[in-house]
Amino acid sequence: MPEFELAWDSRCGVAESPVWDASTRRLLFCDIPGKRINALSVDDGSHTSWDFPEVVGSFGLCRSGRLVVALRHRVVLFDPRTKAIEHLTDPVNEPPTNRLNDGKVGPDGCFWVGSMDENSPRQKTAALYRVTPQGRIERKAEGYAVSNGLAWSPDGSVMYHSDSTAGIIEAWDFDTRSGALANHRVLATLSNEEGRPDGAAVDVAGVYWSAGPSAGCINRISPSGALLSKLPFPVPGPTMPCFAEGDLYVTSLREGRSPEALAQHPTLGGLFRAEAPVRGAPVAMFADA
């Protein structure tokens, strides 16, 4: 059972999208409403942050050393060395009440990113996109309220995805060269009590680790959709796990929590770390170089 400790008391509104950069030995993650990407150096504990003009839904590493970043309605390239932002795409064709949300680089070298509806109650107006290094936007699936949980099997042949509002975890067969999807299936449906699926990661054994903020847990799901175990998390609202060599990092959210919850868990919105019982599956880089 992983024992989590606080790695950074960042108190983000919504900490999300943790990404391990082995080349710099930094764990990066964003604060969505804070319009920021944070970086933790795991060797000396130093912190770096970069601010953006809009909300940052998610991001991934690029072969060039840049980051591919989902802002509210478009995807950009960001160079941490120069702080230069370059528009990669035009705005996505989405309702104004939607924004881009969870995104990851796939084994095809493209950035896969979904959107979410910000209305209350949420409507099924969101979609899932594939963004190529040339900036082409391909709409791959739709009918979601909150697109989330992107991850791939260790060999890249299966893509996982969730809709947090519907509580479903789904999968497709994935073509690592073309990014084509086939054989769609729903693997699991999780309730609030079980931990509706948020961000996710896959380990080298092919197990899907899904953050369940509604239940304060991390759910481990087999490739066939069986719930293998439910790991308790030290604060409510874990948002996404990320494997980093021998460690497991998990982000959390602070936004929308009651004063009582914040008093009981003042480190909500922080980054947490535990020794990982297994290594993570390889995560690809955006093929911009």
N, C-alpha and C positions, 0 to 999 in steps of 0.2 A: 504494500500500500504506500504510494508516494506521500511523503511528509513535506508539505509546502511551507516555505518561508517567504517573507516579503523581500523582494529583490530591489524594488524602487517604489517608494511612497509617492507616486506621481500624482495621485488624486485627479486623474483624468475624468472628464464628464463621461465619456465612453472610450475606454482604452480598447483597441482592436488591432487586428492584422499583424500579430507578432511575426517577424521574419528574421531568420538567423543568417548573418553574413559571415561565412567562415573566413573570407579573405581579410577582414578587418577585426574578426573576433568580437563582433558587436551584435547585440540583440536589438532589433529595431521594432517599433510599434507606433501606431498613430493614436491621437486623441481626436475622434471624429468632430465633435462640436468645438473643440479647442483649436481646430485648423492647424494641426501640428503633427510632425513626425519626431519621435524621440529615439535616441540611440544610447544603449547601455554598453559600455566596454566591460566585458566579463572578467578581464584580467586585473584591471585596477579600479573598477567600480565607477569610473568617471561618466558623466552625463553630457550629451549633446542634444540640442533640439533645433528644428527648422520650422519656421512658420510659413503658412500658405495663405493666399487671399480668400480661400473658400474652405468648406468642410472637406476633410480628407477621409474618404470611405474605406480605402484600402490601397495597397501598393505591393510591388514586387521588385526583385533585383534584376538589373540588366547586365548583359555581357560587357557593355561599355564601361561599367562602373556607375552608371546613373541608376535612378529609380523610375519605374513606370508607376504613375500615381493616378488613382481615380479621384477627381474632384467632384463637385456636385453633379454636373451634367456633361463633363468631358474628361478625356484621359490626357495627361501631360507627361513629359519626361523631365526629371529633376536631377541636376548634377550637384551632389552634396559638396563637391570640392569648390565649385564656383557659385553655387546657389542659383544658377540659371534655370529658368523654367521655359520649356519649349512645348507649344501645343502640338500634340500628336494627332488628335481627332477633332472633327467638328462636334458641336453638341449632339448628344444622342437624341433621337426622336422619342421623347418621353413626356408625359404630363408634367406641368410645372410643379405639381405637388409630389413628384417623385424625385429621388436622388440616387446616385450610384452608391453601392454598398460593398459587400464582400467581393474580393477579387484575388486571384492567384495566377501565376504564370504556369501554363500547362506544359506537358512534355513536347508539344508541338512548337514551343518557343513563342507562343502568343499569350496575350493577357486576357484571361477570362474574368468577366466582371458582371455582377448582377445589379439590379436596381431594387428599390423598395418604395412603397407608398407611405407618405408621412401623415396621411389623414387618420382620424380616429372615429369609427373603426377603420382599419386598413382595408383597402380594396385590392382586388387581384389585377392590378394594372402594371405590375412589374415584369421584367424580362431578364433573360440571361444572354450576354453578348460575348463574342470572340473578337478581340482587337488585334490586328496584325501589326508587325513592325512598320509597315507602310502607312498605318493609320486607318486602315479599312475597318469598318464596324459591321460585324455580321450578327444578326439576331438569330439565336440558336434555339431558344425555348421561351415560352411566355405563360401568362396566367398565374403569376405568383403575387403574393402580398409583400413578402420579404425574402428576396433571393439571398442565400447564405450557404455556409458549409462546404465550399468547394475544396476538393482534395482528389488525389489520384492514387491508384494502387501502385505498389512498388515498381512494377514493370510498365506502368503507364497505360495499361490496356483497359482500365475501368476508371470512369470519372464519377465522383460522388458530388451530390448537391442536396441542399435542403430548402424548404420553405418554413421559416420559423413560425409564422402565424398558423399555417396549416398543421405544423408539427410533423411533416413528412421528411424522410430521408430517401432519396432516390438515386439511381445509378444508370449509366449507359455504358455500353461497350465503346471504347475510344480508339480512334485511329491516330497514332502518335505522329504521323507525317502530315495528314490533311486536316486533322481536328474534327473529322466526321463523327457523328454520334449515331448509335444504333442500339436496338434492343433495350428500350427504356423499361425500367421496372421500379416500383416503390418497394424499398427494403423494409422500412419500419415507419410506424406512426407513434409519436411520443406525446403524452399529455403534459399539462403543466406540472402535475405531481411527479411525473417521471423525468422531466427536464426537456422542454421543447428545444429542438436542435438549433444551435447558433453556429459559431465558427468551429472549424474542425481541422484535424491533421490525421495522417495515416502512418502507422509504424511499419518496420521492415517485414513484419509478419502479415501485413495486409489488414490489420485491425483499424477501424475507423474510430478515432477519439473525438467525441462531439461534446462541446460545452453545453450544459443545460442550465442557463441562468435562472429559469423559473423554479428550479429545484435545488440550486446551489451545488451542482455536481458536474462531474465529467463522465459521460456514458461511453463505454467501450462496446462497439458494435462489430459483429463478424461480417465478412463479405457477403454472407447470405441474409443478413439482417437480424441475427440473434443478439439479444442483449447479453454480453458476456459478464460485465460487472458495472457497478455504479460507484464511482470514487467520490467521496465527500470533499468539498472544497472549503477552505477556512473562512471565506466571506461569501455572502450572497452575490450572485451576478457574475460568475465566470463567463467570459465571452469567446475566447479562442485559445486552444493549446498550440504549442510550437515546440518541436524537438530541436535541440541544439547540442550536438555531440552527445555527451552523457547526461544532459539535463533536459527537463521539461519545463517550459515557461508557459504561463497562462495569464492573459490579461483579464481585467474586470471592469465593471461599470459602476458609476456613482450617480449618474443622472436619474432623476425620478424616484430616488429612494427617500423614505420618510426621515424626518429628524431623529426619530427613535432608532431607526436602522443605522444612521450615520453615527449616532452617539455610541451604539453598540459595536459598530465596525468602522472606526474612523479611517482605516486604510482602503476602503472601497475606492475603486478607480485606480488601484495600484497594479504593479507587475509582480507576479509571484513565481517562485522557482522551487522545483523538487528534483531529486535524483531520479532520472528516468529508468524504469525497469527494462526498457527496450529502446533501441535506436529508431530514429524516424526514417521514413522512406525518402528517397532523394527528391529535392524540390528544384524545378527547372529555373533557368534564367531567360529573360526576354531577349529574343534574337535580334537586337538592334545593331549588332556588330559581328 
